[in-house]
Amino acid sequence: MRRRRRDQPMKPVASITPDSIAITIREVVTLLEVLEHAHTCIAQLSETDEETLAKASGSTLIPFLYGRTGFASIQGRRNIPLLTDEITLLEAAVVNLESYQGNEVVLCSGYQLMNDFANRKRNSYPLRHVHRILTFTDEVEDTASGPAAPSLT
């Protein structure tokens, strides 16, 4: 067994849980519309590489939202976790939609989501990963016969 040297920093025992907010399936749909529209607008009007395009449009979040929404749906839940850090992807998409003359209805929807999410930042919820999908801690409980989450294998 190796001992830690005194000059080495000690690793925290508990993992740090990021802040998250709860969003509805309807808000997920609107968020997906904003991100996808931003991706389309930026791709059509800019000659940027795929990585920059994904960051500027927030489209890197899309697969995670589909996974979280699908898992919540399977579990019969109405709320989907969104990390507060992921709200910056929405903000980037909205700013770029404004710059690239995106659809005004989608742009207004993006601003409304930003406002709604900003108001919820005060109420964060504990998270955990189930099958590599982010979910709220209190939503997935273990039963006597094993985990309540469905086996995906």
N, C-alpha and C positions, 0 to 999 in steps of 0.2 A: 504494500500500500504506500503510495506516494503522499508525502506531507506537503502542504502548501507552505511556500516560503513567506516569511513575514513581509517582504517587499512586494509581493504579488497581491493585487486587489482581490477581495473576497467576492465570489459570485453570490447574488441574492438567492435565497432559498425558494421563495415564492416567485412565480413568473408574474410579470406585470401584464395586466389585462388592459387592452386598449379601450377607450371610451366608445360607446356605440349608442345609437338611437333606434327606436322601433319605427318602422315605416310600414304602411299598408300595401297590399298587392296593387291597388289602384295607383299609389304613388310610385311603385316599382315600374308599372307600365309607362307612366308619364316620364319617369327618369330614363327608361330605356329609349323612349321616343326622342328625348332631348339629346342623349348621347349618340344615338344612331344618326340623327339629323346633322349634328355637329360633325360627325365623321364624314358623312356624305358631302357636306358643304366644303369642308376643308380639303378633302381629297379632290374635288372638282376645281377649286379655285387656287390651289397651292401646289407647288412642286416640291413637296417635302417627303422625306423618307418615312417608311412605315412606323418606325418607333416614335418619331416625333409626332406623327399624325395620331397615333394611339394615345399619347400623353395629352396632346392638345385637345382632343375630342372627348377624353375620358372613357374611350371605348375599352380600355383594359379592364374596366369594372364589369362589363356586360356578362362575361361567362360566370363570374362570381354571383351576380344577381340572379341569373337563371338557376344556378345550383341552390342558392339559399331559398328562393321562392318555391322551387320544386320540392325541396325537403320540408319546408313549412307547410306546403299543401298536403303532402303525404301524411304529415303529423296532425293535420286538421287545425293548424294555427293560422291566425290572421295577421300576425306581425312578423316582419322580416328584419333582421339586424343590418344596420348600415353603420360602418365605422365612421366616427366623426372626421377622421383624416380623409375618408373617401368623399366627403362633401366638397373638398377642394377640386376633385375631378369634375363635379357638376359645375362649380364656379368657373373652371377653365373652359368647359364646353360652352357655357353661356357667354363668356367674354368673347370667345372665338366666333360664336354664332352672330354676335353683334358686329364683329369686325368683318365677317364674310357675308353680311346681309342675309342671314338665315330667316326662315319663316317667322313672322311676327307672333303668330299664335304659339308656336313651339318656344320661342324666346320668352314670351310672357309666362308660359307654363314653367319654364326653367327658373325664372325669377321668383315665381310663387313657391316652388319647391325650396329654393334657397332660403326664402323667408321662413317657411314652415320648419325646415330643418334647423335653422339657427335658433329658433325659439325652443326647440327640443334639446339642444345641447346640454342644458342644465340637468336633464334627467337621463343619466346613462344607466345601462343595464349590464350585468355580468354575462360573459360569453364563454363558450367552449366549442371545441371542434368535435363533430361527430361525422365519421367517414370523410374527414377533411373538409367538411362544410361547416361554416360558422352558424351557430344557433345560440339562442338565449339559454343560460344555465338552467333556469327553472322549467324549461319546456321539455327537457328530455330526462326522465327519471328512470332509474333502474328498477326492475321488478324482481320478484323472487326467482323467476325462471330466466332472468338475464336482462339485457338492456331492452328498453321499450322501443328503441329505434330499429327500423327494419334492417335486415342484413342485405347488403347490396352485392354480396358475393354469390 
